Amino acid sequence: NAGVMQNPRHLVRRRGQEARLRCSPMKGHSHVYWYRQLPEEGLKFMVYLQKENIIDESGMPKERFSAEFPKEGPSILRIQQVVRGDSAAYFCASSPDGPTGELFFGEGSRLTVL
Amino acid sequence: KNEVEQSPQNLTAQEGEFITINCSYSVGISALHWLQQHPGGGIVSLFMLSSGKKKHGRLIATINIQEKHSSLHITASHPRDSAVYICAVSNNDMRFGAGTRLTVKP
């Protein structure tokens, strides 16, 4: 049973480009979470999705950021028109049981905006 | 005031020492998580607690729901335990503590 898979592990984008980060949860997990860790800062919650539904997006910036978890395929975190302040590590975690379930983390995707 | 407070921020110990990291929170929760982040950046979930006490090897985690407080203990600490330990509380969202940077010296 493979763990949570995130790709790409490293992504470099120029200002104004789009970044797409992918997260494949563990088999059988229908709950996916995205978190962001800015350089030298702590983790911050972004969004919680459960197959095809956004359950809580209270941590998502209001503009340029979107997330989806389609019926088939990985969850996608999309950042449009990236700016330097978007440079961060983006972590995905999956859970079999939602808020009361154990979390399993991916290795993270490190976005650098030039 | 942060909703999740951890102490201490930094902790240096000698190999073999007993270590305690504390976490207090001020919101209602579905569960509390203890996470470990290694220097390379990867994150591992150590414990998920909603009540009582759990033990994995040399690690013990406790939670007191009435007092909104949790502790992570490491017995017989080892240099490989050096990492950042993060307390987090979950509902649909998740609130994180700032982390405790632990260094265990041989």
Backbone of each chain as ProteinMPNN parsed JSONL, in Angstrom:
{"seq_chain_A": "NAGVMQNPRHLVRRRGQEARLRCSPMKGHSHVYWYRQLPEEGLKFMVYLQKENIIDESGMPKERFSAEFPKEGPSILRIQQVVRGDSAAYFCASSPDGPTGELFFGEGSRLTVL", "coords_chain_A": {"N_chain_A": [[0.852, -1.18, 0.0], [0.967, 1.892, -1.142], [2.258, 4.99, 0.116], [1.139, 8.386, 0.741], [1.317, 10.193, -2.178], [3.018, 12.819, -3.598], [3.407, 15.105, -6.233], [4.79, 17.578, -8.462], [7.946, 17.019, -6.731], [9.624, 19.142, -6.549], [9.203, 22.361, -7.848], [9.661, 24.927, -10.122], [8.71, 28.13, -10.911], [8.075, 31.051, -12.891], [7.184, 34.412, -12.052], [3.75, 35.05, -12.443], [3.147, 32.767, -13.852], [1.426, 29.543, -13.852], [0.965, 27.196, -11.227], [0.674, 23.77, -10.616], [-0.075, 21.392, -8.293], [0.045, 18.034, -7.298], [-1.671, 15.439, -5.554], [-1.844, 12.204, -4.51], [-3.856, 10.281, -2.599], [-3.538, 7.837, 0.074], [-4.458, 4.458, -0.605], [-7.867, 3.842, -0.43], [-8.396, 6.021, 1.157], [-10.493, 8.767, 1.495], [-10.368, 11.345, 2.27], [-8.731, 14.38, 2.014], [-6.185, 16.693, 2.742], [-4.692, 19.907, 2.443], [-1.748, 21.719, 3.172], [0.311, 24.565, 3.92], [3.67, 25.604, 4.166], [5.476, 28.266, 4.801], [8.771, 29.636, 4.163], [10.858, 29.158, 6.943], [8.717, 29.256, 8.683], [5.735, 28.128, 10.466], [3.409, 25.359, 9.94], [0.44, 25.784, 8.014], [-3.007, 25.387, 7.718], [-4.789, 24.807, 4.701], [-6.914, 23.703, 3.005], [-9.623, 21.345, 3.107], [-10.721, 18.442, 1.641], [-13.176, 16.164, 0.502], [-13.773, 13.499, -1.477], [-14.731, 14.887, -4.419], [-15.89, 17.021, -3.129], [-15.516, 20.166, -1.481], [-14.813, 20.579, 1.794], [-13.879, 22.293, 3.807], [-12.521, 25.347, 3.295], [-11.264, 27.366, 4.585], [-8.674, 28.23, 4.985], [-7.613, 28.933, 2.593], [-6.161, 31.285, 0.408], [-8.033, 34.038, -0.886], [-7.943, 34.673, -3.564], [-6.605, 33.429, -6.608], [-5.913, 30.868, -5.78], [-6.948, 27.475, -5.89], [-8.597, 24.349, -5.285], [-9.132, 20.886, -5.935], [-10.697, 17.667, -5.819], [-11.196, 15.226, -7.629], [-13.555, 12.656, -8.709], [-12.187, 10.601, -9.932], [-8.693, 10.11, -9.948], [-5.911, 12.244, -8.843], [-5.846, 14.642, -6.081], [-5.777, 18.106, -6.76], [-3.919, 21.016, -6.285], [-4.09, 24.242, -7.26], [-2.397, 27.063, -8.336], [-2.749, 30.142, -9.559], [-1.166, 32.646, -11.607], [1.347, 33.028, -10.175], [3.154, 34.481, -7.433], [6.119, 35.825, -5.804], [5.775, 35.474, -3.086], [4.381, 33.13, -2.914], [6.161, 31.104, -2.804], [6.996, 28.219, -1.197], [6.687, 25.279, 0.897], [4.409, 22.818, 0.092], [2.229, 20.712, 1.593], [0.499, 17.644, 1.506], [-1.999, 15.674, 3.058], [-3.601, 12.585, 3.83], [-6.524, 10.882, 5.031], [-8.365, 8.198, 6.486], [-10.651, 8.701, 7.879], [-11.412, 11.362, 8.164], [-11.765, 14.279, 10.243], [-11.42, 12.928, 12.69], [-9.606, 11.02, 12.233], [-6.457, 9.294, 11.744], [-3.655, 10.959, 10.326], [-1.875, 10.858, 7.262], [1.013, 11.814, 5.787], [2.242, 13.306, 2.754], [5.418, 13.731, 1.032], [5.732, 16.329, 0.393], [5.602, 19.24, -1.742], [7.83, 21.433, -3.136], [7.674, 24.682, -3.935], [9.146, 27.111, -5.886], [9.228, 30.431, -6.706], [10.41, 32.458, -9.176]], "CA_chain_A": [[0.0, 0.0, 0.0], [1.831, 3.052, -1.257], [1.894, 6.119, 0.938], [0.611, 9.552, 0.04], [2.269, 10.574, -3.213], [2.889, 14.195, -4.081], [4.316, 15.505, -7.304], [6.224, 17.288, -8.409], [8.585, 17.286, -5.452], [10.165, 20.501, -6.67], [8.635, 23.057, -8.993], [10.125, 26.306, -10.267], [7.859, 28.908, -11.803], [8.306, 32.499, -12.946], [6.024, 35.206, -11.646], [2.684, 35.119, -13.441], [2.814, 31.432, -14.38], [0.537, 28.72, -13.033], [1.549, 26.011, -10.587], [-0.275, 22.699, -10.288], [0.515, 20.409, -7.407], [-0.835, 16.872, -7.275], [-1.598, 14.599, -4.362], [-2.599, 10.949, -4.57], [-3.96, 9.791, -1.218], [-3.377, 6.395, 0.284], [-5.576, 3.678, -1.114], [-8.974, 3.735, 0.511], [-8.616, 7.286, 1.857], [-11.285, 9.701, 0.703], [-10.228, 12.668, 2.872], [-7.439, 14.973, 1.656], [-5.912, 18.009, 3.312], [-3.514, 20.628, 1.944], [-1.148, 22.646, 4.117], [1.416, 25.33, 3.367], [4.698, 25.999, 5.118], [6.345, 29.296, 4.26], [10.144, 29.479, 4.673], [11.124, 29.493, 8.351], [7.464, 29.433, 9.418], [5.018, 26.903, 10.794], [2.412, 24.833, 9.012], [-0.874, 26.454, 8.008], [-4.065, 24.664, 7.007], [-5.35, 25.489, 3.538], [-8.201, 23.216, 2.54], [-9.979, 19.951, 3.386], [-11.602, 17.951, 0.595], [-13.603, 14.77, 0.525], [-14.099, 13.166, -2.863], [-15.568, 15.78, -5.217], [-16.455, 18.113, -2.328], [-14.686, 20.965, -0.596], [-15.47, 20.588, 3.097], [-13.456, 23.492, 4.531], [-11.457, 26.052, 2.562], [-11.069, 28.602, 5.337], [-7.274, 28.623, 4.954], [-7.194, 29.224, 1.213], [-6.234, 32.684, -0.024], [-9.302, 34.27, -1.606], [-7.71, 34.781, -5.01], [-5.548, 32.712, -7.336], [-5.745, 29.489, -5.287], [-8.115, 26.607, -5.947], [-8.277, 22.94, -5.041], [-10.177, 19.951, -6.307], [-10.42, 16.25, -5.574], [-12.216, 14.629, -8.5], [-13.959, 11.277, -8.446], [-11.059, 9.782, -10.362], [-7.44, 10.837, -10.053], [-5.385, 12.87, -7.633], [-6.267, 15.989, -5.716], [-4.936, 19.124, -7.393], [-3.877, 22.381, -5.758], [-3.735, 25.078, -8.407], [-2.082, 28.454, -8.001], [-2.659, 30.927, -10.788], [-0.413, 33.896, -11.57], [2.144, 32.935, -8.952], [4.009, 35.59, -6.991], [7.251, 35.324, -5.014], [5.282, 35.082, -1.769], [3.816, 31.773, -2.952], [7.249, 30.149, -2.612], [6.73, 27.524, 0.067], [6.461, 23.833, 0.795], [2.986, 22.49, 0.151], [2.082, 19.332, 2.035], [-0.8, 17.005, 1.419], [-2.192, 14.539, 3.948], [-4.877, 11.9, 3.641], [-7.064, 10.225, 6.218], [-9.523, 7.342, 6.196], [-11.805, 9.029, 8.723], [-11.665, 12.778, 8.332], [-11.187, 14.99, 11.395], [-11.089, 12.065, 13.818], [-8.751, 9.953, 11.746], [-5.019, 9.5, 11.669], [-3.205, 11.615, 9.11], [-0.695, 10.315, 6.595], [1.527, 12.948, 5.022], [3.152, 13.179, 1.64], [6.75, 14.31, 1.225], [5.673, 17.762, 0.134], [6.029, 19.836, -3.015], [8.481, 22.704, -2.847], [7.477, 25.626, -5.037], [10.005, 28.299, -5.905], [8.803, 31.398, -7.718], [11.529, 33.349, -9.499]], "C_chain_A": [[0.887, 1.229, 0.0], [1.326, 4.145, -0.336], [1.283, 7.221, 0.111], [1.684, 10.044, -0.934], [1.991, 11.994, -3.659], [3.858, 14.397, -5.246], [3.85, 16.799, -7.946], [6.79, 17.546, -7.029], [9.148, 18.702, -5.421], [9.62, 21.116, -7.944], [9.148, 24.49, -8.988], [9.234, 26.993, -11.279], [8.309, 30.371, -11.775], [7.031, 33.203, -12.542], [5.005, 35.264, -12.79], [2.297, 33.778, -14.032], [1.864, 30.709, -13.427], [1.319, 27.557, -12.437], [0.429, 25.019, -10.286], [0.449, 21.647, -9.478], [-0.476, 19.262, -7.246], [-0.6, 16.028, -6.03], [-2.472, 13.369, -4.561], [-2.657, 10.377, -3.17], [-3.664, 8.304, -1.135], [-4.628, 5.683, -0.195], [-6.644, 3.569, -0.039], [-9.253, 5.0, 1.299], [-9.39, 8.236, 0.956], [-11.192, 11.127, 1.229], [-8.822, 13.175, 2.577], [-7.341, 16.38, 2.222], [-4.674, 18.6, 2.629], [-3.075, 21.638, 2.997], [-0.004, 23.367, 3.424], [2.394, 25.671, 4.486], [5.618, 27.002, 4.429], [7.741, 29.134, 4.856], [10.278, 29.983, 6.107], [9.835, 29.741, 9.152], [6.807, 28.081, 9.696], [4.033, 26.492, 9.71], [1.103, 25.615, 9.143], [-1.837, 25.606, 7.172], [-4.547, 25.489, 5.81], [-6.768, 25.007, 3.258], [-8.353, 21.739, 2.888], [-11.008, 19.529, 2.334], [-11.957, 16.501, 0.872], [-14.228, 14.485, -0.82], [-15.164, 14.079, -3.498], [-16.149, 16.956, -4.426], [-15.372, 18.853, -1.554], [-15.429, 21.089, 0.726], [-15.138, 21.875, 3.855], [-12.32, 24.122, 3.748], [-11.101, 27.349, 3.274], [-9.618, 29.084, 5.323], [-6.761, 28.987, 3.574], [-7.223, 30.732, 0.978], [-7.429, 32.866, -0.963], [-9.112, 34.288, -3.122], [-6.557, 33.872, -5.419], [-5.393, 31.248, -6.921], [-7.053, 28.727, -5.449], [-7.66, 25.17, -5.724], [-9.447, 22.09, -5.482], [-9.724, 18.533, -5.97], [-11.482, 15.493, -6.365], [-12.495, 13.174, -8.132], [-12.837, 10.305, -8.82], [-9.804, 10.642, -10.402], [-7.076, 11.567, -8.786], [-6.106, 14.168, -7.282], [-5.274, 16.971, -6.328], [-5.06, 20.421, -6.604], [-3.326, 23.257, -6.876], [-3.507, 26.502, -7.932], [-1.884, 29.201, -9.314], [-1.828, 32.186, -10.548], [0.461, 33.981, -10.319], [2.958, 34.199, -8.72], [5.082, 35.005, -6.081], [6.791, 34.833, -3.64], [4.626, 33.718, -1.733], [4.89, 30.712, -2.767], [7.123, 29.524, -1.222], [6.779, 26.027, -0.188], [4.979, 23.586, 0.989], [2.862, 20.996, 0.466], [0.634, 18.887, 1.866], [-0.835, 15.887, 2.464], [-3.521, 13.888, 3.614], [-5.262, 11.167, 4.913], [-8.208, 9.315, 5.808], [-10.808, 7.832, 6.862], [-12.055, 10.517, 8.925], [-11.077, 13.321, 9.608], [-10.83, 14.111, 12.57], [-10.153, 10.938, 13.42], [-7.279, 10.317, 11.756], [-4.671, 10.099, 10.313], [-1.953, 10.942, 8.569], [-0.228, 11.383, 5.611], [2.329, 12.504, 3.818], [4.459, 13.877, 1.953], [6.775, 15.816, 0.978], [6.115, 18.131, -1.271], [6.59, 21.21, -2.706], [8.433, 23.595, -4.074], [8.41, 26.813, -4.852], [9.541, 29.187, -7.04], [9.936, 32.394, -7.933], [11.051, 34.76, -9.815]], "O_chain_A": [[1.489, 1.57, 1.018], [0.134, 4.227, -0.038], [0.95, 7.034, -1.059], [2.827, 10.281, -0.541], [0.873, 12.331, -4.049], [4.987, 13.909, -5.224], [2.654, 17.087, -7.974], [6.159, 18.235, -6.228], [9.142, 19.366, -4.385], [9.581, 20.47, -8.991], [9.076, 25.182, -7.972], [9.03, 26.486, -12.382], [8.846, 30.858, -10.78], [5.935, 32.658, -12.674], [5.359, 35.495, -13.946], [1.238, 33.653, -14.648], [1.546, 31.202, -12.345], [2.221, 27.008, -13.07], [-0.625, 25.389, -9.768], [1.453, 21.084, -9.914], [-1.676, 19.481, -7.08], [0.519, 15.922, -5.528], [-3.682, 13.477, -4.756], [-1.624, 10.022, -2.603], [-3.555, 7.614, -2.149], [-5.722, 6.248, -0.186], [-6.357, 3.244, 1.113], [-10.237, 5.063, 2.035], [-9.006, 8.484, -0.187], [-11.852, 12.024, 0.707], [-7.838, 12.489, 2.854], [-8.299, 17.153, 2.182], [-3.736, 17.881, 2.286], [-3.892, 22.312, 3.623], [0.58, 22.858, 2.468], [1.992, 25.984, 5.607], [6.433, 26.635, 3.583], [7.889, 28.56, 5.935], [9.861, 31.094, 6.431], [9.882, 30.382, 10.201], [7.262, 27.039, 9.225], [3.852, 27.183, 8.707], [0.719, 26.044, 10.231], [-1.511, 25.173, 6.067], [-4.693, 26.709, 5.899], [-7.713, 25.796, 3.269], [-7.38, 20.988, 2.956], [-12.037, 20.182, 2.163], [-11.158, 15.727, 1.399], [-15.141, 15.195, -1.241], [-16.341, 14.027, -3.141], [-16.833, 17.802, -5.002], [-14.433, 18.246, -1.039], [-16.532, 21.633, 0.78], [-16.016, 22.478, 4.472], [-11.274, 23.503, 3.557], [-10.683, 28.317, 2.639], [-9.363, 30.25, 5.625], [-5.586, 29.316, 3.416], [-8.208, 31.389, 1.314], [-7.783, 31.968, -1.726], [-10.03, 33.952, -3.87], [-5.652, 33.601, -4.631], [-4.79, 30.467, -7.657], [-8.131, 29.258, -5.182], [-6.499, 24.824, -5.943], [-10.603, 22.51, -5.415], [-8.532, 18.249, -5.854], [-12.541, 15.16, -5.833], [-11.769, 12.556, -7.354], [-12.579, 9.326, -8.12], [-9.854, 11.788, -10.847], [-7.801, 11.534, -7.792], [-6.869, 14.713, -8.08], [-4.076, 16.695, -6.402], [-6.163, 20.868, -6.292], [-2.222, 23.028, -7.372], [-4.329, 27.07, -7.213], [-0.959, 28.916, -10.075], [-1.789, 32.721, -9.44], [0.321, 34.899, -9.511], [3.386, 34.881, -9.651], [4.988, 33.86, -5.64], [7.356, 33.884, -3.097], [4.339, 33.193, -0.657], [4.569, 29.537, -2.592], [7.144, 30.222, -0.208], [6.896, 25.571, -1.326], [4.371, 24.085, 1.936], [3.326, 20.141, -0.29], [-0.308, 19.655, 2.06], [0.177, 15.236, 2.721], [-4.456, 14.555, 3.17], [-4.418, 10.874, 5.76], [-8.946, 9.632, 4.875], [-11.909, 7.441, 6.474], [-12.848, 10.89, 9.79], [-10.005, 12.886, 10.029], [-10.003, 14.508, 13.39], [-9.936, 10.004, 14.192], [-6.909, 11.49, 11.775], [-5.297, 9.795, 9.298], [-1.084, 10.513, 9.327], [-0.972, 11.8, 4.722], [3.005, 11.475, 3.842], [4.603, 14.528, 2.988], [7.746, 16.489, 1.323], [6.899, 17.422, -1.901], [5.924, 22.046, -2.097], [9.053, 23.316, -5.1], [8.449, 27.434, -3.79], [9.468, 28.758, -8.191], [10.366, 33.08, -7.006], [11.865, 35.636, -10.108]]}, "seq_chain_B": "KNEVEQSPQNLTAQEGEFITINCSYSVGISALHWLQQHPGGGIVSLFMLSSGKKKHGRLIATINIQEKHSSLHITASHPRDSAVYICAVSNNDMRFGAGTRLTVKP", "coords_chain_B": {"N_chain_B": [[-3.229, 35.963, 21.098], [-2.14, 32.711, 20.357], [-4.152, 29.998, 19.178], [-3.226, 27.468, 19.628], [-0.781, 26.588, 21.731], [2.586, 25.857, 22.241], [5.14, 24.503, 24.332], [8.48, 23.779, 25.427], [9.851, 26.286, 23.126], [12.328, 25.723, 22.081], [14.509, 23.03, 22.762], [17.14, 21.444, 24.318], [18.773, 18.456, 24.934], [20.542, 15.881, 26.701], [21.651, 12.748, 25.488], [19.61, 10.046, 26.426], [18.094, 11.344, 28.309], [14.882, 12.123, 29.788], [12.183, 13.517, 28.124], [9.836, 16.16, 27.876], [7.246, 17.674, 26.126], [4.944, 20.266, 25.884], [1.502, 21.115, 25.187], [-1.043, 23.395, 24.801], [-4.431, 24.269, 24.169], [-7.098, 26.304, 22.889], [-9.505, 25.981, 21.687], [-12.488, 24.135, 20.732], [-12.169, 20.683, 19.881], [-11.902, 17.976, 17.492], [-9.913, 16.102, 17.435], [-6.505, 15.659, 18.566], [-3.243, 16.06, 17.348], [0.072, 14.84, 17.272], [2.958, 15.674, 15.591], [5.951, 14.975, 13.75], [8.654, 16.654, 12.397], [11.325, 16.29, 10.347], [14.751, 17.408, 9.774], [15.064, 17.342, 6.979], [12.574, 18.022, 6.136], [10.34, 16.376, 5.824], [7.208, 15.127, 7.09], [5.888, 13.335, 9.787], [3.222, 11.609, 11.218], [2.835, 11.171, 14.602], [1.078, 10.624, 16.752], [-2.468, 10.402, 17.149], [-4.927, 11.723, 19.071], [-7.882, 11.516, 21.007], [-8.679, 11.19, 23.522], [-7.336, 10.329, 26.784], [-4.432, 8.31, 26.739], [-1.608, 7.371, 24.768], [0.849, 5.062, 23.562], [3.826, 4.552, 21.805], [6.478, 2.655, 21.38], [9.233, 4.37, 22.572], [7.856, 6.683, 22.885], [5.307, 8.614, 24.369], [2.043, 9.857, 24.571], [-0.258, 12.092, 25.996], [-3.541, 13.305, 26.791], [-5.634, 15.783, 28.185], [-8.792, 16.452, 28.145], [-10.572, 18.108, 29.515], [-8.917, 20.059, 30.629], [-7.782, 21.018, 28.355], [-5.223, 20.306, 27.33], [-2.191, 18.768, 26.318], [0.486, 16.418, 26.414], [3.664, 15.415, 25.171], [5.865, 12.834, 25.597], [9.206, 11.702, 25.621], [11.036, 8.938, 26.235], [14.279, 7.896, 27.353], [15.907, 9.437, 25.486], [17.359, 9.938, 22.209], [19.941, 10.846, 19.868], [18.818, 10.593, 17.267], [16.235, 11.358, 17.679], [16.16, 14.026, 17.331], [14.495, 16.724, 16.054], [11.733, 18.703, 14.8], [8.899, 19.029, 16.75], [5.463, 19.002, 16.488], [2.406, 20.197, 17.598], [-0.999, 19.776, 16.849], [-4.408, 20.682, 16.348], [-7.528, 19.368, 15.39], [-10.503, 20.034, 13.601], [-12.776, 20.356, 11.121], [-10.984, 21.999, 9.925], [-7.485, 22.671, 10.621], [-5.431, 23.551, 13.307], [-2.235, 24.681, 14.046], [0.46, 24.337, 16.37], [3.439, 26.275, 17.042], [5.616, 24.679, 17.048], [8.213, 22.652, 18.528], [11.58, 22.722, 18.736], [13.715, 20.155, 19.008], [16.819, 19.112, 20.161], [18.956, 16.5, 20.578], [21.796, 15.643, 22.213], [24.714, 13.611, 21.812]], "CA_chain_B": [[-2.792, 34.683, 21.65], [-2.406, 31.635, 19.436], [-5.111, 29.012, 19.656], [-2.44, 26.3, 20.023], [0.483, 27.045, 22.3], [3.51, 24.795, 22.602], [6.324, 24.889, 25.09], [9.224, 24.986, 25.083], [10.099, 26.497, 21.696], [13.565, 25.01, 21.79], [14.871, 22.127, 23.849], [18.368, 20.679, 24.106], [18.869, 17.408, 25.946], [21.604, 14.89, 26.554], [21.157, 11.413, 25.175], [19.146, 9.281, 27.574], [17.202, 12.126, 29.156], [13.426, 12.082, 29.607], [11.789, 14.805, 27.526], [8.407, 16.476, 27.838], [6.806, 18.839, 25.338], [3.571, 20.56, 26.271], [0.638, 21.758, 24.208], [-2.334, 23.859, 25.303], [-5.252, 24.785, 23.088], [-8.206, 27.099, 23.433], [-10.692, 25.763, 20.87], [-13.014, 22.778, 20.746], [-11.456, 19.883, 18.894], [-12.274, 16.585, 17.24], [-8.739, 15.287, 17.773], [-5.22, 16.35, 18.685], [-2.204, 15.311, 16.66], [1.49, 15.157, 17.44], [3.671, 15.444, 14.345], [7.403, 15.127, 13.798], [9.21, 17.132, 11.129], [12.772, 16.126, 10.352], [15.472, 18.489, 9.081], [14.807, 17.305, 5.54], [11.273, 18.635, 5.879], [9.233, 15.434, 5.813], [6.345, 15.146, 8.278], [5.358, 12.035, 10.187], [2.249, 11.665, 12.292], [3.233, 10.298, 15.699], [-0.098, 10.235, 17.516], [-3.743, 11.078, 17.05], [-5.563, 11.487, 20.362], [-9.114, 12.223, 21.37], [-8.782, 11.062, 24.978], [-6.453, 9.384, 27.426], [-2.986, 8.154, 26.608], [-1.143, 6.384, 23.792], [2.286, 4.785, 23.661], [4.492, 3.858, 20.708], [7.893, 2.544, 21.694], [9.706, 5.292, 23.61], [7.026, 7.884, 22.858], [4.024, 8.559, 25.072], [1.268, 11.089, 24.441], [-1.436, 12.154, 26.848], [-4.402, 14.455, 26.583], [-6.655, 16.066, 29.18], [-9.782, 17.222, 27.382], [-11.159, 19.151, 30.372], [-7.94, 21.132, 30.792], [-7.319, 21.4, 27.015], [-3.775, 20.21, 27.432], [-1.598, 17.497, 25.921], [1.934, 16.316, 26.556], [4.397, 14.372, 24.453], [7.039, 12.43, 26.352], [10.168, 10.805, 24.979], [11.899, 8.313, 27.228], [15.59, 7.466, 26.858], [16.076, 10.167, 24.225], [18.485, 9.559, 21.355], [20.17, 11.892, 18.84], [17.918, 10.485, 16.115], [14.955, 12.014, 18.006], [16.283, 15.461, 17.021], [13.504, 17.09, 15.038], [10.721, 19.641, 15.288], [7.678, 18.338, 17.149], [4.38, 19.948, 16.257], [1.077, 19.86, 18.095], [-2.041, 20.326, 15.982], [-5.756, 20.282, 16.729], [-8.318, 19.273, 14.168], [-11.915, 19.881, 13.356], [-12.648, 20.253, 9.67], [-9.697, 22.619, 9.643], [-6.462, 22.251, 11.564], [-4.634, 24.651, 13.854], [-0.932, 24.15, 14.412], [1.389, 25.039, 17.231], [4.629, 26.785, 16.351], [6.63, 23.637, 17.016], [9.305, 22.606, 19.497], [12.802, 22.204, 18.096], [14.438, 19.31, 19.95], [18.163, 18.631, 19.808], [19.478, 15.546, 21.556], [23.253, 15.526, 22.024], [25.241, 12.31, 22.261]], "C_chain_B": [[-3.148, 33.601, 20.649], [-3.386, 30.645, 20.053], [-4.435, 27.726, 20.11], [-1.065, 26.786, 20.47], [1.33, 25.844, 22.699], [4.628, 25.352, 23.45], [7.15, 23.64, 25.397], [9.351, 25.149, 23.566], [11.314, 25.716, 21.238], [13.947, 24.186, 23.011], [16.131, 21.368, 23.454], [18.512, 19.699, 25.256], [20.092, 16.543, 25.675], [20.966, 13.539, 26.271], [20.778, 10.681, 26.457], [18.171, 10.022, 28.473], [15.738, 11.89, 28.804], [12.972, 13.472, 29.178], [10.284, 14.961, 27.569], [8.186, 17.743, 27.033], [5.323, 19.026, 25.625], [2.819, 21.316, 25.193], [-0.676, 22.132, 24.893], [-3.118, 24.46, 24.148], [-6.497, 25.444, 23.672], [-9.498, 26.924, 22.641], [-11.214, 24.351, 21.083], [-12.379, 21.969, 19.636], [-12.147, 18.541, 18.678], [-11.148, 15.659, 17.648], [-7.523, 16.177, 17.896], [-4.155, 15.442, 18.084], [-0.827, 15.775, 17.128], [2.214, 14.72, 16.163], [5.158, 15.641, 14.579], [7.882, 15.574, 12.423], [10.731, 17.093, 11.229], [13.443, 17.249, 9.572], [15.26, 18.495, 7.576], [13.446, 17.833, 5.154], [10.101, 17.687, 5.914], [8.49, 15.41, 7.143], [5.794, 13.748, 8.524], [4.356, 12.263, 11.305], [2.654, 10.668, 13.364], [2.01, 9.744, 16.433], [-1.308, 11.041, 17.057], [-4.513, 10.696, 18.308], [-6.902, 12.189, 20.425], [-9.386, 12.098, 22.861], [-7.65, 10.186, 25.469], [-4.997, 9.45, 27.034], [-2.686, 7.114, 25.535], [0.365, 6.239, 23.92], [2.746, 4.046, 22.419], [5.977, 3.819, 21.031], [8.288, 3.459, 22.839], [8.86, 6.561, 23.706], [5.696, 7.623, 23.559], [3.326, 9.898, 24.879], [0.035, 10.986, 25.321], [-2.255, 13.376, 26.493], [-5.402, 14.551, 27.719], [-7.662, 17.0, 28.522], [-10.348, 18.368, 28.218], [-10.216, 20.342, 30.511], [-7.402, 21.635, 29.454], [-5.792, 21.421, 26.967], [-3.318, 18.812, 27.022], [-0.098, 17.56, 26.16], [2.467, 15.184, 25.707], [5.657, 14.088, 25.256], [7.911, 11.517, 25.494], [11.061, 10.245, 26.082], [13.207, 7.885, 26.564], [15.905, 8.113, 25.517], [17.389, 9.805, 23.536], [18.699, 10.662, 20.327], [19.256, 11.789, 17.637], [16.532, 11.048, 16.405], [14.995, 13.506, 17.689], [15.403, 15.803, 15.827], [12.66, 18.227, 15.604], [9.443, 18.854, 15.563], [6.539, 19.355, 17.164], [3.079, 19.38, 16.816], [0.044, 20.494, 17.17], [-3.398, 19.824, 16.454], [-6.648, 20.338, 15.502], [-9.814, 19.306, 14.444], [-11.982, 19.636, 11.844], [-11.365, 20.936, 9.213], [-8.659, 22.079, 10.623], [-5.67, 23.468, 12.009], [-3.35, 24.055, 14.402], [-0.261, 25.003, 15.48], [2.616, 25.434, 16.434], [5.751, 25.755, 16.285], [7.643, 23.778, 18.13], [10.504, 21.969, 18.803], [13.615, 21.475, 19.141], [15.788, 18.911, 19.374], [18.635, 17.719, 20.934], [20.954, 15.319, 21.259], [23.745, 14.188, 22.547], [26.109, 12.471, 23.503]], "O_chain_B": [[-4.271, 33.543, 20.146], [-3.445, 30.475, 21.27], [-5.009, 26.972, 20.895], [-0.292, 27.325, 19.677], [0.868, 24.939, 23.393], [5.018, 26.511, 23.313], [6.591, 22.563, 25.604], [8.995, 24.244, 22.812], [11.33, 25.13, 20.156], [13.732, 24.602, 24.15], [16.188, 20.734, 22.4], [18.386, 20.077, 26.421], [20.601, 16.489, 24.555], [19.877, 13.234, 26.759], [21.519, 10.691, 27.44], [17.498, 9.41, 29.303], [15.401, 11.511, 27.682], [13.333, 14.474, 29.795], [9.544, 14.008, 27.327], [8.858, 18.754, 27.238], [4.547, 18.07, 25.612], [3.402, 22.052, 24.398], [-1.336, 21.283, 25.492], [-2.544, 25.084, 23.255], [-6.891, 25.168, 24.805], [-10.477, 27.63, 22.886], [-10.489, 23.474, 21.553], [-12.081, 22.503, 18.567], [-12.868, 18.04, 19.541], [-11.389, 14.559, 18.147], [-7.505, 17.302, 17.398], [-4.163, 14.227, 18.281], [-0.603, 16.965, 17.349], [2.105, 13.577, 15.719], [5.572, 16.371, 15.48], [7.558, 14.953, 11.41], [11.338, 17.76, 12.066], [12.791, 17.956, 8.804], [15.277, 19.56, 6.959], [13.181, 18.069, 3.975], [8.96, 18.137, 6.023], [9.082, 15.645, 8.196], [5.308, 13.075, 7.615], [4.618, 13.027, 12.234], [2.803, 9.477, 13.093], [1.923, 8.545, 16.699], [-1.193, 12.193, 16.639], [-4.73, 9.517, 18.586], [-7.045, 13.318, 19.957], [-10.226, 12.816, 23.405], [-7.071, 9.407, 24.712], [-4.4, 10.526, 27.002], [-3.395, 6.117, 25.397], [1.064, 7.166, 24.33], [2.148, 3.047, 22.018], [6.657, 4.843, 20.962], [7.753, 3.35, 23.942], [9.139, 7.423, 24.538], [5.058, 6.586, 23.378], [3.949, 10.952, 25.008], [-0.624, 9.948, 25.388], [-1.735, 14.358, 25.963], [-5.951, 13.545, 28.167], [-7.407, 18.194, 28.364], [-10.578, 19.463, 27.705], [-10.653, 21.493, 30.511], [-6.633, 22.596, 29.431], [-5.171, 22.423, 26.611], [-3.964, 17.812, 27.334], [0.507, 18.631, 26.111], [1.829, 14.145, 25.541], [6.427, 15.001, 25.559], [7.413, 10.675, 24.747], [11.755, 10.991, 26.773], [13.241, 7.557, 25.378], [16.142, 7.42, 24.527], [18.374, 9.427, 24.171], [17.747, 11.344, 19.949], [18.939, 12.812, 17.03], [15.729, 11.206, 15.485], [13.969, 14.181, 17.769], [15.551, 15.244, 14.74], [12.853, 18.654, 16.742], [8.968, 18.105, 14.71], [6.643, 20.421, 17.77], [2.707, 18.239, 16.542], [0.21, 21.641, 16.754], [-3.527, 18.685, 16.904], [-6.536, 21.246, 14.679], [-10.311, 18.691, 15.388], [-11.277, 18.757, 11.348], [-10.736, 20.514, 8.242], [-8.931, 21.137, 11.367], [-5.286, 24.308, 11.195], [-3.367, 23.058, 15.124], [-0.394, 26.226, 15.494], [2.813, 24.99, 15.303], [6.723, 25.936, 15.552], [7.903, 24.877, 18.618], [10.444, 20.828, 18.345], [14.149, 22.096, 20.06], [15.881, 18.434, 18.243], [18.702, 18.125, 22.094], [21.313, 14.857, 20.176], [23.275, 13.688, 23.569], [26.636, 11.485, 24.021]]}, "name": "protein", "num_of_chains": 2, "seq": "NAGVMQNPRHLVRRRGQEARLRCSPMKGHSHVYWYRQLPEEGLKFMVYLQKENIIDESGMPKERFSAEFPKEGPSILRIQQVVRGDSAAYFCASSPDGPTGELFFGEGSRLTVLKNEVEQSPQNLTAQEGEFITINCSYSVGISALHWLQQHPGGGIVSLFMLSSGKKKHGRLIATINIQEKHSSLHITASHPRDSAVYICAVSNNDMRFGAGTRLTVKP"}
